Amino acid sequence: MFKKILIANRGEIACRVIATAKKMGIATVAVYSDADKEARHVRLADEAVRIGTPPSRESYLLADVIIAACKQTGAEAVHPGYGFLSENEAFAREVEAQGIAFIGPKHAAIAAMGDKIASKKLADAAGVNTIPGWNDAIEDADTAVKIAKDIGYPVMIKASAGGGGKGLRVAFNDAEAFEGFTSCRNEARNSFGDDRVFIEKFVEEPRHIEIQVVGDSQGNVVYLNERECSIQRRHQKVIEEAPSPFISDKTRIAMGEQAVALAKAVNYQSAGTVEFVVGKDQSFYFLEMNTRLQVEHPVTESITGLDLVELMIRVAAGEPLSIKQADVKREGWSIECRINAEDPFRNFLPSTGRLVKFRPPAETMFQAQPETRFGVRVDTGVYEGGEIPMYYDSMIAKLIVHGTDRNDAIEKMRSALNAFVIRGVSSNIPFQSALLAHEKFVTGDFNTGFIAEHYGHGFVAEDVPHDDPNFLVAVAAFVRRKSRERTAQLTGQLPGYGVKLGQDYAAIVMDSKGAHQRIAVHVDEVGGEVGIARVTIAGKTYDIRSASRISDGTISGQCNGKPFTAQVDRGSLRNPLALVVQHNGTKIEVMVVSPRMADLHALMPFKAPPDRSKYVLSPMPGLLVEVAVQPGQKVQAGERVAVIEAMKMENVLFAAADGVVSKVVAAKGESLVVDQPIVEFE
């Protein structure tokens, strides 16, 4: 067995590999860019090596520098994680040539299956069902349009070396095919150093289901059941689960056997994933093979009780698989939510900055410990007080639960999301909560178009209706009352001037446009006990018990005998007197005051925000890579104005209306902040 391995990656996956290595008694080496000098994976590793400046192409994509770090530290093997160099055949080949073990498949298998064009041809030759398409690299955008028309819209435009949603577009007409080809090629060149693009038929209303396989150097290959990955946004997975609520045992076996056959055809030695698109009649077609560890591997670990990273390490060390197909379990149900640093209420734009608070829910399952089951697990590469840089992927954590069945897993996940506190950057937790509460998700009636169908207009607060909105008001009233009680207990107050608790309050729930709803609230103590109160709103009683304080970030306890966890913060940018309450994805801003103060508040005028409609503003932090207009130019609505690169994605800004450019405010190459002006119109 290896004595020391180097992890050629960053973030949560580097931390994940380190956890298994430590369990196995293997020393670890981390690599880091200047942006990651204080990162969690650097702190967890036994030693660390700087490999360059923040951009990936100047650090994590430098194969020769990483190999030099192996030699410098005496690392005997490299685990590439996912992304970056994990599916780079040249890197794997050079690692092997230098006498270093690659903890992944052999370079020949990566070349055969990591290239999506080659893998489709191989799968077709092996008798695996494949989707109609053009499987050779396409020269230019005009040719792409012609091919797309011949195949028939809609089509999927994909970078050959792509992955994780990068370098992928769906086109429904000639214009989208032309623009999609250009963007895919640019993203592929910047992210993977390979700008080859191909086109295939887009199967409408598909399910995205993948089979996890593991093979060894002795020719043994097993499949570890399937993962349901159909909940996607912009072709990036949002929620994954295992098993799938859709496929039958017959389909599962057929898909598994085809995946194994494909792996054996290329002498596959490691963990890998064969992805399929599955029709509503359970017909399935090969999409691609990911020759690496997947982001969503924890759900497979949960239902099988296997440590996939350990299996990869042992196979790379030449050991045979310790399991046969008959040994593979499928116990319970596991769900994973990707927690991303993005603002769902601003069209999911990236959010970077300092993590003022990062407090995940309590863990009862742990990385590298497959024996811990039926609980909550958090995989992350960040920590409270750390920075979320703009150079890398937006995912900051993975929240995994394991339940006895699907309904139990959904309930566990909703509770865990309620307890996950992130402040300083925005997160997609409200969106995840909305998805988990959606009737069609709960019943398993969805496909890869689910988010586009139900949230095509974007995501707004109204998309997360609470089943009892007054519960959030009751929590705010409880917090306000308990805060007043603690103030009343302070010593040194003059007689007659102490804090009067009162029982009748007015809750003022405010929206973003300045409108507010006034709700009468009555609060009684129950037997004078600390941490207990009875809140009455509109004739309904909420008996709340909680020992939490507002400084905790979460209020946990019982309401009418049922457990709950809600997030409560004091103050907002608009109103420092307000309480911000979040539960099951619903968020309200509410002031709990005396009836007299509520009367006075109603007289306060609303100050509208300034009109900035004549500016094109940066919707996110990022690098301005292109300004497509110049002063004096006439611009039509929908015309390309600027391009911003953030978290490995290219974001094109278009004009919202016709106009004439007055001046260009920001320069190409400038690092932008949110709402920074780029272009001003007359």
N, C-alpha and C positions, 0 to 999 in steps of 0.2 A: 504493500500500500504506500501511497505517496506520503512524504513527510511534510511537504510544503507545496501549496498551490497559490497561483496568482489569479485574481478575479479581474478580468479585463472589462469592467463595467462600473456602474455607479448606482446610487439610489437604492431603492428597496430590493432589487434583485441581487445586488452585491451583498447587502446585509443578509438576505435569505441564504445565499451560498455559504457565507461565513458561519451561519448558525449550524449547518450540517457539518461543515469541516471541523468546527470545534467539538461537536459531539463525537466525531470520528478520531479526534486527537491529531488533526492535521493543522499545521500552522498556516496562516493566511497572509497574503500580501495584497493590499489595495493599491489602486492607481487613482490619481486625481488630477483634475485641471485646477487652475488658479481659482475658479469659481467654487470649487468643492474642497478647498483646503480644510475647512472646518466641518465637512459633511459627516454624517453619522457612520457611513461605511468606512471612512478613514479612521474614525475613533474606535470602531469595533475590531478592525484588523490588527494583527500582531505587528505589522510594519506597513509602511506606505511609501509610494514613489510618485513624485510629481512628473507629469507627462506632457504638460503644455498649457497653453492659454485656453480661455473658456470655450470658444467655438469647437464643436465636435471634430471638424476637419483638422483642427490644430492640436488635438489631444486624443480623444477616445477612438478616433479613426486612424491614428498613426500606428500601423502594424509594427514597423521596425522599432519604434520607441518602446512599445509594449514588450516585444521580444527581448529587447535590451534590458528592460526592467526584470524580466525573468532571469536572465543570466546574472545580472547584478545582485539579485537577492537569493539565487540558488533555487528558485521555484522549479519543481519538476513537472508541473502541469498547469494548464490555463483553463479556467472556466469562463466562457465568453458571455454568459447570461443571455439576454435577448436584445435585439437591436444592435446598433453599432457594427462590430465585426463578427457577430455570432454566426452569420450565414455567408461569410466572405470566404470563398473557396481558396483564394490565394493566401489569405492569412493562415487558415488551417494547414495548408500544404507547407508553408514556410515554418510554422511551429513544429510540425512533424519532422521536417528536414533538419531542424536545429536540435533534434533529440528530445524535444519537450512534448509531453502528452497533451493532446487536445481533448478536453472533456466535452465531447460532442461527437458527431459522426465523422467518419473519415472524409478527407477533402473530395474524394471522387463522388461520394454520396451527396455532398453539398452541391457539387457542380451539376450532378444529375437532377437533383430534386429541388435545390434552392433556387435555381433558375426556373421561373414559371413557364417559360416557353418550352424548355427542354423537358420539364416534368410532365407537361400535358402530353407531349409526344410519347414519352415513356409509358405513361398511364394508359394511353390509347393502345399502344403496342401490347401492353399486358392484359388487355381486355377489360379495363376499368372504364365505366361510363364517363364520358367527357362532354363538356358543353361546346356547342358549335362556336367557331370563332376563327380569327386570323392569328396563327401561332408564331409568326415570324416578326422580327422587329420592324417597325414602320418608320419610313424615312422622314416624312414631314407631315404637317397638319392637313394639307390638301389630300394627300393619300389616305390619311386617317379618315377623313370625311367620306371619301369614295368607298373605303372598306366598310365603314359603319353603315352606309346606305345599302350595300350589298348584303350584309348580314341581316339588317332590319332593326330599326330602333324598337326599344331602348337597347343600348350597348354599354358595356363596362370597359373603360379605358384604364389599363393597369401598367404600372412600371414593372419590368421583368424582375428587378431586384428589390421590389417594394415589400412593404410589410407594415403592420400596425396602422393601416389606413393612409399611409404616406404614398403619394404617387398613384392615386386612384380617384376616378371620377365616373359618374353615370351620365350619359348623354341621351337626350330624347329627340334631338334634332341636329341639323347640320352645324348651326352656330355653336351649340354646346359641345359638339364633337371637336370642332376646331379649337375652341378655347380650352376645353378639357385636355386635349392632347398637349397643348403648349404648357399648361400648368403642371401636368403630370411629368413632363420631361424635365422641367426646371426643378421640381421637387426631388425627382429621382437623382438628378445630377448633384444637387446640393446635399442630399441625405445619404446617398449610397455610392456616389461616384460612378454610376452606370445609368445612362439616360435612355436605354432601350425601352420601348413601350409597345404593348400589343393590345388587341381588342377582342372581346368575346361577347356573345349574346348575354343580355341581362335577364335572368329568369325572374319574372314578376311573382310577388307573394311567396318568396322562398323562405325556408328555414335554413339557418347556418348552423350546422352540427359537425363537430369534429371528433375524431377518434384519436385517443392517446395511445401511442405504441412505444415499446421499449425493446431494443435488440441488443445482443451481445456478440462478441467476436467468435463464438462457436456456432453461429447461425441460428440461434434461438430468438424468436420474436413473439411477443404477446401483445394483446391490446387490452387497455385498462378502462374499458367502457367508453362512454361518450360524454361530451359536454355540449350543452345548449347555449349557443352564443348569438342568438337572433336579435337580442335587444342591442341595437347599434345606432349610433348617430354619426353621420358623415363617414360611415364605413369603419368606425372605431367602436369596439365593444364597450358597453356600459355596464351591463349585468351579465354574468355567466352563471350557469348552474349545472349540476350533475346529480342525477341523470337528466335526460330530457323529458319533459312532460308530454311529448308528442309521439315519439317513435315507439314502435312495438318491439317485443323481444326478437321477432323474426327479422325485422329491419336492422336492429342493433347487431345481431350476429352476422348478417350479410355485409354490413358496412365494416364491421371489425375484421372479417375474413379478407375482404378486399384490401383493407389498409395493411394487414399483415403481408399479404401477397406482394403488394407494392414495395413494402420495406425490404422484403427478402430479395426482390428483384435487383435492388441496388446494394445488397449486403449492408443493410443499415445497422449501425452499432451505436446506440445511445437512445435517449428519449427524443421523440419526434411526434409531430401531429399531422394527421391527414385530414384535410378539411373538405367537407362536402356541402353542396347545396341540395336541399331536400324539398321536393314538391309536396303539395297537399295530399297526393295519393301515395306518399312515402317512396316515390321513385327518387333516386339520388344520383348525383353527378360529382365527379372529382373536381375540386377547385384548385388546390395546391397542397404542397407539403411543406410545413415549416420545420426545418432541420435544426431545431433548437428547443430549449425549454420555453413553454408558453407563459405569458403573464398569468393566465387563469389556472395554472397547474394546481393551486391549493384545493380547488373543489374536487379534483380527482384524488388528491391525497386524503381528503376527508372521507370520501365514500369507500375508498379501498384500504385505508390504513397504511399506505406505502409512502416512503420518503423518496420522491422522484430524484431529488438532487443526490441523495446517497446512491441510488441505483446508477445514475450517470457516472459518478466518481468510480464506483466499483467496476463498471463495464470498461471505463477508460483505463483502469489499472489491469485489465485482462481477465477479471473474474467472470464466471458464467452467471447468468441470471439465477437468482435464488427462488424464483417462482415459475410455475407453469400456468397455462391458461386456466386450468381447472381451479387453481388456487386464488384467482382474482375475485375479490369480494365486490358487492354493490350494496352497501349498508347505509340506510338513512338517505338524507337529502342535503345537499350543500349549495349555498348561493354565495357569490362574490360580487361586491359592488366596488367599482373603481372610484376612488375619491380623488377628484382632480381639482387643481388650483385654477378654477375658471368661474365666471359669473353667469349662472344660468339665466338671470334676469336681464343680461346684456348680451344676449345671443351667444352665450357660452364663450365669451372672449377670455383669453388667458389672464390670470391674475398673478402678479409677482410681488415680492416684497418680503418683509420679515414676519415670521409666524409669532405674533404676540402671544397667542395661546394655541397649544396643540395638545389636547387631552382626549385620547381615544377612549372608548368604553373599556371596562375591565375585561381582561383576557382570561379565558379558561382553556383555550387551545393554543398551542405554541408551535412555531416553526421547528422543523427537524424532530418533532415529537409526535409521530402519527398515532401514538397510543392515546393522546388526549383528543377526545371526540365529543360530539353533541354540545358544542358551546360556541364561543366567539374567539376569533383570531384576528390580529392586525399585523399586516406586513407593511413596513414603512422604512423609508430612508431619511426621514426628517425628524426634527425634534423642536420643542418649544424654544423660541429665541433664534432659531436658524433662519437662513435666507432661502427663498424660492427664486432661483435665477431664471432669466428669460431664455437661456440658451438650450434648454432641454425639454423633454416631454412634460406635460402638465400634471401627470399622475403623481400624487404625493403619498398615497397609501392605498392598500387593498383591505377591505373589510370582508371577512369571511365568516359565515356561520354554518353550523351543521345541526340539522334537526332530525327528528324521528321520521318525519314525512315533509312534503312540500309546504303544507300550511304551517307546520311548526317552524320550518326554516324561515318562511316569510315573516312570521311574528317575531322571531328572534332578530331578524335583520332590521325590522322597523324599530324595535326597542334599542338596538345598538346604534342606529343612525340618530335617534333622539339624544343619545348620550355622548355623541361624538362632537366635541367642542373645538372649533377652528376659528381663530380670530386673527386679524392682520391682513389676511388675504381672503378672497371669496372662495367658496367651494360649491360643488354641485350636489351637496347633500340634500337640499330641498327638492331637487329634481329626482334624485334617487328615491326619496320618500314618496313623491307623486307617482312614480312608476310602480312601486311596490303596492300602492293602494288602488291602482287602476283595475277596474273589474276584469278587463280582458287579460291583464297579466296574471291576476289571481287565478283565473280559470285556465290559463295556459293557451289562450286563443290569440296568438300573435305570430308575426313573421318579421323579417328584417326591415320591412317598411313601417313597423309599428310606431316609431317615434316620429317619422315624417308624416304619417297619417294623423296622429293625434296631437302632435305639437308642431305642425308645419308652420304655424303662425309665430313660432317662438315659444318661450316659456314665460308666463306671467303669474303673479300671485294667485289669480283666480283659478289657475289650473290645479291648485291644491286645496280644494274645499275641505274643511274639517267637518267630521261628522257631528261635532258639538262645539261650534265656535265660541260659545260662552264659557267653555271649560278654560280656554286660554285667558279670558277675562278674570275668571275665578282664581286662577293661579296668580295673576298679577295682583289681585286684591289681597290674596293671602300673603304674598311677599310684602306688599305695602303695609299691611296691618302688623306683621311680625317685626318689620323695621321700626314702626312707630312704637311698638311695645318695648323694644330694646332701648330706644331713645328715652322713653318715659322712665326707665329704670336708672338713668344716669343720676348721680348724686350732685348736690350743690345747686339745685334749682330753687329759686325763691318761692315761698309759699304762695299759692294762687297763680303762679306763672308756669307750672309744669305742663308737659305735653298732654293734651286731652286726646284720648284715643278715639272716641266716637264709634258709632256703629254703621252710620249711613254714609255712603260714598257715591261719587259719580265717576264712572269709567269713561274716558274720552278716547275712542279708538280712531286714529287718524290715518288718512291715506296720503299718497304721494302728491295729490293735487290740492291739499289743504282742507279738504272736506273732512268732517268728523261726525262720528255717531256717539251720542251720549246714552249710557246705559246705567240705570240705577242698580246699586249694589248694597246689600246689607251683610255685615260681618258680625257674627257672634262667636265668643269663645265657648269652648266645650269643656265645662268643668274646670276652667282656669288652668288647664295643662299647657305647658310650653310646647310649641310646634303643632298645635291642633287648633283648627278653626272651622266654623260652619259658614259658608258663603252662600247667600241666596240671590239668584238672578232670575227675573221673570218667572217667579214661582217655583223654580227648580233649585234644590239644595245640593251643595257640593261639600261633603265632609272631607276636609283635607288634613292629612297628617304628614309632616315632613320635618326632619331635623336639619335640612340643608340651609345654607345661607346664600345670599345673592352673590357673594364673592366666589362661591364654588363654581359658578358658571352654569351649573345644572341644579334643578330642584327635583329631587327624587323622594318618593313616598307613596302614599296611597290616597286615592280619591274614591269615596264611597266603597271602600274595601278592596279596590282594584289597584295594583301597582302602576305607577307611571314615572316617567322621566321627561322633564321639559327643560329647555334652555332659557335662562333669563339673564338679561344684561341691563345695567342701569345706564340710561341716557342714550341719545342718538345725536347725529350731527344737526338735525333739525330742532331737536327739543331735548335738552339735558335733563329735564324733569320726567321724561317718559321712561317706561319700562319696555324692553323689546322681548317678547315671549315667542318661542318656537316650539312646535310640537307636531309630529307626523308630517313635517314639511311645511306646515302653515306657520306664517310669521305675522305677528301684529305689533304695532307700536301703540302703546296705550298709556295714558296718564290716569292714575287713580287719585282723585282729589276730593276735597269737601264739596258739597253741592254749591256753596257760595263761590268757591274758586272756579267751578265749572261755569257758573253764570257769567263771571268776569271774562273767562277764557273765550266764551262765545262772542264777545265784543271785539276781540283782537283781529285786526285785518290780516289777510294772507298775502305774503310777499312773493310774487311770482319770480321764478328764476330769470336771469337775463336772456335775451334773445341772441342765440349764437348760430342762427340758421345760415348766415352767409359764410360760415367757415366749414371746411372739411376737417373734422377733429380725429385724432388718433383714438380709436375705441379701446386700445389696449397698450400695455408697455411692449416695446419691440424695436427692431432695427428698421429704419426707413431705407429700403433697398432700391426704390424707384419712385420718381415723381414724373408722371406722364403728361403733365400740362405745363404751360409757361404763361407769364403775364401777358394779358391782352387776348389770349386764346378764347374763342367761343366754345363752350362745352355743352353738350346735350345730356339730358337725364339718362343715366345708365352708362355713361361713358367712363372708361377707366381713368382714374385720377392719380392713384398712388398704390404702392405695394409695400406691405409691412411684413417682416419675418419675425415670428415669435413662437417659441417652443416647438421648433422644427417644422412649422407649418407656414405656408405662404398665404397671406391674406390680402385680397385685392379690394381696394376701396373704390366705389363708383359714385358719380355725381347723383345727388338726389333730385335735382331739378336743372333746367336749362339756366345758363348764366355765362358771364364773362369773368375770366380770372383777373383779379386785381393784383395780387402778388402771391408768390410762393414763400411761405413763412419758414418752413423747415427744409433743411438740405439733405440730400442723399447721403446715407452713411451715419445719420444722426440717430442717437438712441432716444426714443420718445417715451413720454409718460402718458397716462390716461388723460384724454380730453385736451392734449396739446394740439394747437392749430397747425395744420400742414399747408393748407391752401385757403386764401381768402378770396371771395367773389365780390364783385361790385354790387 
